[in-house]
Amino acid sequence: MPGDLPSLFRFQLDPEANRMAAFTVADPSDRAAFDARRQRLLDDPGIVSRTVLLGGEDTGYAAARGETVEEYVLVLR
């Protein structure tokens, strides 16, 4: 979603995220290159683009653990 691009670009700037991803762009701080690539992806009808959002925190009973655990609820947008 175009409205998600500022957040996605900030993620791209995170040094630890780049280290974990291993295969990244040459210059994560190049906003013009980021925007151009994202626009190509958004314009391609063969690509379904979704953003995973943290929808909140909840608790639930985990039978394997025999206890209530905290969980994160992720939502595709």
C-alpha positions, 0 to 999 in steps of 0.5 A: 500500500502506498501509505505504508511506504514511509514505514517500510523505508524506515525498516530498510534503514535499520542496520540490524534488519539489514544484517539479518536479511543478508540480501539487501540493496546496495544503498539502503538510504537511497530513497529514490531507488526505494520509491522506484522499485516499490512503484514497479512492484505496485504497478505490476498486476501479477504481484500481490503486495501485502503489509504485515501489521502488528494488530495488537497483543493478546493472551491465549491458552497454550495446551502444549505448555499448560499455561496462558501465554502472551501472543502477537496478533499479525494482520495482513493489509 
